Amino acid sequence: MRRSAGVCLLTIAFVLGGGAAPAAARSTTEACDTTGPTERYLVLFPPGTPEHEATAEVADACGDLDTYHSAISVGVATSPDDGFAERLGPRRALRSTQTDSAPDTELGVAPVSPFVGLTDGRSRDLTERQWNLRAIHADQAHTRHRGSPDVVVGVLDSGIDPTHPDLRSAVDSERSVGCLSGRYDRAPESWRATTSAHGTHVAGLLAASDDGRGVTGVAPGIRVASIRVVDDHGRVSPEAAVCGVMWAAEQGFPVVNGSFLVAPWSASCAHGPGRDVVRDALSRALRHAHERGTLTVVAASNHGRRVTPSHTESTTATCEVLPAALPEAVSVSASDRRGLKAGYSAYGLGVVDLTAPGGGHGDCLLSTVPGGYASLCGTSMAAPHVTGVAALLLSAHPDVTPEQLRAALTSTATSVPCPDDYDLSGNGFQDAYCEGYTDYNGFYGHGRVDADAALEALGAPGSPDGAASPRAPR
């Protein structure tokens, strides 16, 4: 497998805490071990479990329940006792650990183009370099609508720089939050960008102001809320991911962007303990958000492999990536300037819903970064194009439902057929095989998102029509 330099995708790393032993109440004579290091766990409870019962069960297993999302019966607990997860029972608790399974070179958070400082960048209009906006007809869409400040998009990422002049008026500080510990932290330092440019870059693709200087976002009139789930090492704990989705649901954000991959295993498509637990926790969170009116748009991942939809029972033949494989998510693959699937982009029939510009090697996407502008490539960059178009639709039609948004995005996308030849290296061998037909396939889903066509399809602002059903079911 080849991996393009500068490919951006944030990866979640953790290990399963506890084995497959059945749950057993602690004997009254069995003392808890308080001498070990205190570990943090994501804990699953049966749906509908009241908080007092969850608290008691965690205490009986020698832990403390720090946070409880009662709507989905998922909590965050701490314990110094190494037997905590085993006492809870199999497939119940995940111990959060910081490992080396997600190297920074894979995350691709470093700019891959010459950095343009604010002094130079703000002195001129850089939109002529934003071929990605023209590729999805965002420039034409802006003659219809540029986005409303009443629409706030949640950006689950590494934090946003609210002082960047292209984002200063777009960042909603009051509704931004840090989730690194698995609980909500409203302090400004908890959600602002620190060492990573990734979240600021995504925010610029979404909402950079259209003022004739610097760059322009897909929906330049909207606002964004920073939901920080990525730490200074470019890694995310599972409880941070759940926390971020739940915050978005509680705040009523109509759409969120998640440019990260949940990877419980050290290598893409590897199999190991924890798959069912993380699938269940994230599925509950995304389903709850959907029921509260939030559409979740996610990156398909950058492993360049064929991925498969989530199933309750996994087999060794599957390559499941989360959250992209969950039916509640709108998954986006990345295309280059030619419209061809980028070599790094994951693909898979039944997983990829849409495609959008993510850039190719040496031809990445320009956007905001702390202190200036730079280009990055990745499905992380493709996803905010779809999120931005959804935000434009919500600006014109604030009452549309997640189902109507998904239908409008997919039914108006520009169909992209499977390529006749996908030999990127020119060595005579196909680099990937595309399944499906012109209107729906594993490389491009329903096609390339089209901002202008989507706005036109929903009609005049204030009178949303139910958009046509997607061309093919998930």
C-alpha positions as CSV (number, residue, x, y, z in Angstrom):
1,M,0.0,0.0,0.0
2,R,1.3,3.5,-0.9
3,R,0.6,6.4,1.4
4,S,0.8,10.0,0.0
5,A,2.8,12.5,2.0
6,G,0.7,14.9,3.9
7,V,-2.4,12.8,4.0
8,C,-4.6,13.9,6.9
9,L,-6.7,11.7,9.1
10,L,-6.8,11.7,12.9
11,T,-6.7,8.3,14.5
12,I,-8.1,7.1,17.8
13,A,-6.0,4.6,19.8
14,F,-6.9,2.5,22.8
15,V,-6.7,-1.0,24.2
16,L,-9.4,-3.1,25.7
17,G,-9.4,-3.3,29.5
18,G,-10.5,-6.6,30.9
19,G,-11.0,-10.1,29.6
20,A,-14.1,-12.2,28.8
21,A,-14.8,-13.3,32.3
22,P,-18.5,-13.0,33.3
23,A,-19.5,-10.2,35.6
24,A,-19.3,-11.0,39.2
25,A,-20.0,-8.8,42.3
26,R,-17.1,-8.1,44.5
27,S,-17.0,-10.1,47.7
28,T,-17.5,-7.9,50.8
29,T,-14.2,-9.3,52.1
30,E,-12.3,-8.5,48.9
31,A,-10.5,-5.2,49.2
32,C,-10.0,-2.9,46.3
33,D,-6.5,-2.3,45.2
34,T,-5.8,1.4,45.6
35,T,-2.0,1.2,45.0
36,G,-2.0,1.1,41.2
37,P,-2.1,4.0,38.8
38,T,-5.5,5.4,38.2
39,E,-6.8,4.4,34.8
40,R,-9.7,5.9,32.8
41,Y,-12.3,3.6,31.2
42,L,-15.2,4.0,28.8
43,V,-18.0,1.8,30.2
44,L,-21.1,0.5,28.5
45,F,-24.3,-0.2,30.5
46,P,-27.5,-1.8,29.3
47,P,-29.7,0.7,27.6
48,G,-31.9,2.6,30.0
49,T,-29.7,2.1,33.0
50,P,-30.3,5.0,35.5
51,E,-27.3,6.9,36.7
52,H,-27.6,5.8,40.3
53,E,-27.5,2.2,39.2
54,A,-24.5,2.8,37.0
55,T,-22.7,4.6,39.8
56,A,-23.3,1.7,42.2
57,E,-22.1,-0.9,39.7
58,V,-18.9,1.0,39.0
59,A,-18.3,1.4,42.7
60,D,-18.8,-2.3,43.4
61,A,-16.2,-3.0,40.7
62,C,-13.7,-0.7,42.6
63,G,-14.1,2.4,40.5
64,D,-15.7,5.9,40.4
65,L,-18.1,7.1,37.7
66,D,-16.9,10.5,36.6
67,T,-19.2,11.1,33.7
68,Y,-22.5,9.5,32.6
69,H,-24.3,10.0,29.3
70,S,-27.7,8.8,30.5
71,A,-29.3,9.2,27.0
72,I,-27.1,6.4,25.7
73,S,-26.1,4.6,28.9
74,V,-22.4,5.1,28.4
75,G,-20.1,6.4,31.1
76,V,-16.5,7.3,31.9
77,A,-15.0,5.8,35.0
78,T,-11.6,5.8,36.8
79,S,-10.1,3.1,38.9
80,P,-6.6,2.2,40.3
81,D,-7.7,-1.5,40.5
82,D,-6.3,-3.6,37.7
83,G,-9.3,-5.9,38.0
84,F,-11.9,-3.2,37.4
85,A,-12.8,-4.2,33.9
86,E,-12.9,-7.9,34.6
87,R,-15.3,-7.3,37.5
88,L,-17.7,-5.5,35.1
89,G,-17.7,-8.4,32.7
90,P,-16.8,-9.0,29.0
91,R,-17.3,-6.3,26.4
92,R,-18.1,-3.7,29.0
93,A,-15.0,-1.5,29.6
94,L,-12.3,0.1,27.5
95,R,-9.1,1.3,29.2
96,S,-7.9,4.4,27.6
97,T,-4.1,4.4,26.9
98,Q,-1.8,6.5,24.9
99,T,0.1,4.2,22.5
100,D,2.4,4.5,19.5
101,S,-0.1,2.9,17.2
102,A,-0.9,6.2,15.4
103,P,2.4,7.8,14.3
104,D,2.3,11.5,13.5
105,T,3.5,10.8,10.0
106,E,0.3,8.9,9.4
107,L,-1.8,11.8,10.8
108,G,-0.2,14.2,8.4
109,V,-0.8,17.3,10.5
110,A,2.2,19.1,9.1
111,P,1.7,21.4,6.2
112,V,2.9,20.0,2.9
113,S,3.1,23.2,1.0
114,P,5.1,26.4,1.6
115,F,3.6,28.2,4.6
116,V,2.0,31.6,3.7
117,G,2.1,34.0,6.7
118,L,-0.7,36.2,7.6
119,T,1.1,39.4,6.6
120,D,1.4,38.2,3.0
121,G,-1.8,36.1,2.9
122,R,-4.2,38.7,4.2
123,S,-2.8,41.3,1.8
124,R,-4.2,39.4,-1.2
125,D,-7.0,37.1,-2.3
126,L,-5.9,33.5,-2.3
127,T,-9.1,32.0,-3.7
128,E,-7.7,31.6,-7.1
129,R,-5.7,28.7,-5.6
130,Q,-8.8,27.1,-4.2
131,W,-9.6,24.7,-7.1
132,N,-11.6,22.7,-4.6
133,L,-14.4,25.3,-4.4
134,R,-14.8,25.3,-8.2
135,A,-14.8,21.5,-8.3
136,I,-18.0,21.4,-6.1
137,H,-19.5,24.5,-7.7
138,A,-19.3,26.4,-4.4
139,D,-18.5,29.6,-6.2
140,Q,-21.8,29.3,-8.1
141,A,-23.7,28.4,-4.9
142,H,-22.4,31.5,-3.2
143,T,-24.5,33.6,-5.6
144,R,-27.6,31.9,-4.1
145,H,-26.5,31.7,-0.4
146,R,-23.2,32.2,1.5
147,G,-24.4,30.7,4.8
148,S,-26.2,32.1,7.8
149,P,-24.6,32.8,11.2
150,D,-27.6,31.1,12.8
151,V,-26.1,27.8,11.6
152,V,-23.4,26.5,13.9
153,V,-21.4,23.5,12.8
154,G,-19.6,21.3,15.4
155,V,-16.0,20.5,14.4
156,L,-14.7,17.5,16.2
157,D,-11.0,17.9,15.8
158,S,-7.7,19.1,17.3
159,G,-9.0,22.6,18.2
160,I,-9.4,25.8,16.3
161,D,-7.4,29.0,16.4
162,P,-10.1,31.7,17.1
163,T,-7.7,34.5,16.5
164,H,-7.1,33.8,12.8
165,P,-8.6,36.7,10.9
166,D,-10.4,34.5,8.4
167,L,-12.1,32.7,11.3
168,R,-12.4,35.4,14.0
169,S,-16.1,36.1,13.2
170,A,-16.9,32.5,12.6
171,V,-15.8,30.7,15.9
172,D,-18.6,30.4,18.4
173,S,-16.6,30.5,21.7
174,E,-19.7,30.1,23.9
175,R,-20.6,26.7,22.4
176,S,-17.0,25.3,22.0
177,V,-15.8,22.7,24.4
178,G,-12.9,20.4,25.2
179,C,-13.5,16.7,25.5
180,L,-10.0,15.2,26.0
181,S,-10.9,13.8,29.5
182,G,-14.2,12.4,28.3
183,R,-16.1,15.2,30.1
184,Y,-17.1,18.7,29.0
185,D,-14.6,21.4,29.7
186,R,-15.7,24.9,28.7
187,A,-12.4,26.7,29.5
188,P,-11.0,28.4,26.3
189,E,-7.7,26.7,26.6
190,S,-9.4,23.3,26.4
191,W,-10.8,23.8,22.9
192,R,-8.3,26.1,21.2
193,A,-5.6,24.7,18.9
194,T,-2.3,24.1,20.5
195,T,0.3,22.1,18.5
196,S,-1.9,20.8,15.6
197,A,-3.0,22.8,12.6
198,H,-5.5,20.2,11.6
199,G,-8.7,21.5,13.2
200,T,-8.0,25.1,12.1
201,H,-7.5,23.9,8.5
202,V,-10.8,22.0,8.6
203,A,-12.6,25.0,10.0
204,G,-11.2,27.2,7.2
205,L,-12.4,24.9,4.5
206,L,-15.8,25.1,6.2
207,A,-16.2,28.7,7.2
208,A,-13.3,31.0,6.3
209,S,-14.8,34.5,5.6
210,D,-15.3,35.7,2.1
211,D,-13.9,39.2,2.4
212,G,-11.6,39.4,-0.6
213,R,-8.5,38.5,1.4
214,G,-7.0,35.2,2.4
215,V,-9.1,32.1,1.6
216,T,-12.8,31.4,1.5
217,G,-14.8,28.5,3.0
218,V,-17.5,26.4,1.4
219,A,-20.1,28.2,3.7
220,P,-18.3,31.5,4.6
221,G,-21.3,33.0,6.4
222,I,-21.8,30.2,9.0
223,R,-20.2,29.7,12.4
224,V,-18.3,26.8,13.8
225,A,-17.9,25.5,17.3
226,S,-14.6,23.8,18.3
227,I,-15.1,20.4,19.9
228,R,-11.6,19.3,20.8
229,V,-11.2,15.5,20.9
230,V,-7.6,15.3,19.6
231,D,-4.7,15.7,22.1
232,D,-1.3,17.3,21.5
233,H,0.1,14.0,20.2
234,G,-2.6,13.7,17.5
235,R,-4.5,10.9,19.3
236,V,-8.0,10.6,20.6
237,S,-9.4,8.5,23.4
238,P,-12.7,6.7,22.8
239,E,-14.4,8.6,25.6
240,A,-13.3,11.9,24.0
241,A,-15.0,10.8,20.7
242,V,-18.2,9.9,22.5
243,C,-18.1,13.1,24.5
244,G,-17.7,15.2,21.4
245,V,-20.7,13.6,19.6
246,M,-22.9,13.9,22.7
247,W,-22.0,17.6,23.1
248,A,-23.0,18.2,19.5
249,A,-26.3,16.5,20.2
250,E,-27.0,18.4,23.4
251,Q,-26.2,21.7,21.8
252,G,-28.5,21.0,18.9
253,F,-25.9,21.4,16.2
254,P,-27.7,20.5,12.9
255,V,-24.5,19.1,11.4
256,V,-21.0,18.1,12.6
257,N,-17.8,17.3,10.9
258,G,-15.6,14.4,12.2
259,S,-12.3,14.1,10.3
260,F,-10.9,11.2,12.3
261,L,-10.7,7.4,12.3
262,V,-11.5,5.2,15.3
263,A,-8.7,2.6,15.1
264,P,-8.7,0.1,18.0
265,W,-5.9,-1.8,16.4
266,S,-2.3,-0.9,15.5
267,A,-2.8,-1.5,11.8
268,S,-5.7,-0.9,9.4
269,C,-8.1,-3.8,9.2
270,A,-6.3,-5.7,11.9
271,H,-8.6,-7.7,14.2
272,G,-8.4,-7.7,18.0
273,P,-10.5,-7.2,21.2
274,G,-12.5,-4.1,21.5
275,R,-14.2,-3.9,18.1
276,D,-17.7,-4.6,19.4
277,V,-17.3,-2.2,22.4
278,V,-16.2,0.8,20.3
279,R,-18.8,0.1,17.6
280,D,-21.6,-0.1,20.2
281,A,-20.5,3.1,22.0
282,L,-20.1,5.2,18.9
283,S,-23.2,3.8,17.3
284,R,-25.3,4.8,20.3
285,A,-23.8,8.3,20.3
286,L,-24.3,8.8,16.6
287,R,-27.8,7.4,16.7
288,H,-28.7,9.7,19.6
289,A,-27.3,12.7,17.7
290,H,-29.3,11.7,14.6
291,E,-32.5,11.5,16.7
292,R,-31.8,14.9,18.1
293,G,-31.5,16.3,14.6
294,T,-27.8,16.2,13.9
295,L,-26.3,15.0,10.7
296,T,-22.8,13.5,11.2
297,V,-20.3,13.8,8.3
298,V,-17.1,11.8,8.5
299,A,-13.9,11.1,6.6
300,A,-13.7,7.6,5.0
301,S,-10.1,7.1,6.2
302,N,-6.7,7.3,4.5
303,H,-5.5,3.7,4.5
304,G,-6.2,3.3,0.7
305,R,-8.0,0.0,1.3
306,R,-11.4,-1.5,0.6
307,V,-13.6,-1.1,3.7
308,T,-16.8,-2.8,4.6
309,P,-20.0,-1.7,6.4
310,S,-20.4,-2.3,10.1
311,H,-22.0,-5.5,11.1
312,T,-23.0,-6.9,14.5
313,E,-20.9,-9.9,14.0
314,S,-17.5,-9.3,12.4
315,T,-15.6,-11.8,10.4
316,T,-11.9,-12.0,9.4
317,A,-12.9,-11.0,5.9
318,T,-14.1,-7.6,6.9
319,C,-12.2,-4.3,7.0
320,E,-14.4,-2.1,9.2
321,V,-13.4,1.5,9.9
322,L,-15.3,3.5,12.4
323,P,-17.2,5.8,12.4
324,A,-17.3,5.8,8.6
325,A,-18.8,2.3,8.4
326,L,-21.7,3.2,10.7
327,P,-25.0,3.7,8.9
328,E,-25.7,6.9,10.9
329,A,-22.7,8.6,9.3
330,V,-22.3,10.2,5.9
331,S,-18.9,9.0,4.8
332,V,-16.8,10.9,2.3
333,S,-13.9,9.7,0.1
334,A,-11.3,12.0,-1.3
335,S,-10.7,12.9,-5.0
336,D,-7.8,14.7,-6.6
337,R,-8.0,17.7,-9.0
338,R,-8.9,15.4,-11.9
339,G,-11.8,14.0,-10.0
340,L,-10.1,10.6,-9.6
341,K,-10.2,8.8,-6.2
342,A,-7.0,9.8,-4.4
343,G,-4.7,6.8,-3.9
344,Y,-4.7,7.2,-0.1
345,S,-8.5,7.3,0.2
346,A,-10.4,4.3,1.5
347,Y,-13.2,3.0,-0.6
348,G,-16.0,0.5,-0.3
349,L,-19.5,-0.2,-1.6
350,G,-22.0,0.5,1.2
351,V,-19.6,2.7,3.1
352,V,-18.7,5.7,0.9
353,D,-21.7,8.0,0.5
354,L,-20.1,10.9,-1.4
355,T,-16.8,12.1,-2.7
356,A,-15.2,15.6,-2.5
357,P,-11.8,17.2,-3.1
358,G,-9.1,16.0,-0.8
359,G,-6.2,16.6,-3.0
360,G,-3.4,14.5,-4.5
361,H,0.3,14.4,-3.8
362,G,1.8,17.8,-4.5
363,D,-1.6,19.3,-5.2
364,C,-3.3,19.6,-1.8
365,L,-6.0,22.0,-0.5
366,L,-5.2,25.5,0.8
367,S,-6.8,26.6,4.0
368,T,-6.2,28.4,7.3
369,V,-3.6,27.2,9.9
370,P,-2.5,29.1,13.0
371,G,-0.5,32.1,11.9
372,G,-1.3,31.8,8.2
373,Y,-2.2,29.4,5.4
374,A,-1.0,26.1,4.2
375,S,-2.1,23.1,2.1
376,L,-3.0,19.6,3.4
377,C,-4.3,16.5,1.7
378,G,-6.7,13.8,3.0
379,T,-10.2,12.6,3.5
380,S,-10.1,14.9,6.4
381,M,-10.1,17.7,3.9
382,A,-12.8,16.1,1.8
383,A,-15.4,15.7,4.6
384,P,-15.8,19.5,5.3
385,H,-16.8,20.1,1.7
386,V,-19.9,17.9,2.3
387,T,-20.4,19.4,5.8
388,G,-20.2,22.9,4.3
389,V,-22.8,22.2,1.6
390,A,-25.1,20.8,4.3
391,A,-24.6,24.0,6.2
392,L,-25.5,26.1,3.1
393,L,-28.7,24.0,2.8
394,L,-29.5,24.5,6.5
395,S,-28.9,28.3,6.1
396,A,-31.6,28.4,3.4
397,H,-33.9,25.8,5.0
398,P,-33.3,25.7,8.7
399,D,-36.1,23.2,9.3
400,V,-34.8,20.3,7.1
401,T,-34.2,17.0,8.9
402,P,-31.0,14.9,8.8
403,E,-32.9,12.5,6.4
404,Q,-33.7,15.4,4.1
405,L,-30.2,16.7,4.2
406,R,-28.7,13.3,3.4
407,A,-31.2,12.9,0.5
408,A,-30.5,16.3,-0.9
409,L,-26.7,15.8,-0.7
410,T,-26.8,12.4,-2.4
411,S,-29.5,12.9,-4.9
412,T,-27.9,16.0,-6.4
413,A,-24.3,14.8,-6.4
414,T,-22.6,14.6,-9.8
415,S,-22.3,10.9,-10.7
416,V,-18.8,9.7,-11.1
417,P,-18.4,6.2,-12.8
418,C,-15.8,3.7,-11.9
419,P,-12.6,4.4,-13.8
420,D,-11.8,2.0,-16.7
421,D,-8.2,2.0,-15.5
422,Y,-7.0,2.7,-12.0
423,D,-3.2,2.1,-12.4
424,L,-1.9,5.1,-10.5
425,S,1.8,4.0,-10.7
426,G,1.7,2.9,-14.3
427,N,3.2,-0.5,-13.5
428,G,0.4,-2.4,-15.3
429,F,-1.5,-3.4,-12.2
430,Q,-4.7,-2.0,-10.8
431,D,-4.2,-0.2,-7.5
432,A,-7.8,-0.8,-6.4
433,Y,-11.0,-2.3,-7.9
434,C,-14.2,-0.2,-8.0
435,E,-17.5,-2.0,-7.4
436,G,-20.9,-0.7,-8.4
437,Y,-22.3,1.4,-11.2
438,T,-22.2,5.0,-12.4
439,D,-24.7,6.4,-10.0
440,Y,-23.5,4.4,-6.9
441,N,-20.1,2.8,-6.5
442,G,-17.4,2.0,-3.9
443,F,-15.0,4.8,-5.0
444,Y,-17.4,7.7,-5.1
445,G,-20.7,6.7,-3.5
446,H,-23.5,8.7,-5.0
447,G,-21.0,11.0,-6.6
448,R,-19.2,14.3,-6.1
449,V,-21.1,16.7,-3.8
450,D,-22.5,19.7,-5.8
451,A,-23.2,22.8,-3.7
452,D,-25.1,24.7,-6.4
453,A,-27.3,21.7,-7.5
454,A,-28.2,20.9,-3.9
455,L,-29.3,24.5,-3.2
456,E,-31.3,24.6,-6.4
457,A,-33.0,21.3,-5.6
458,L,-34.4,22.4,-2.3
459,G,-36.0,25.5,-3.9
460,A,-36.5,29.0,-2.5
461,P,-35.4,29.6,1.1
462,G,-38.0,29.0,3.7
463,S,-39.9,26.3,1.8
464,P,-38.0,23.1,1.9
465,D,-39.1,20.3,-0.3
466,G,-38.5,16.8,0.7
467,A,-35.5,15.9,-1.5
468,A,-35.6,12.8,-3.6
469,S,-34.6,9.6,-1.9
470,P,-30.9,8.6,-2.4
471,R,-30.3,6.5,-5.5
472,A,-29.2,3.4,-3.5
473,P,-29.7,2.3,0.1
474,R,-26.8,2.1,2.6
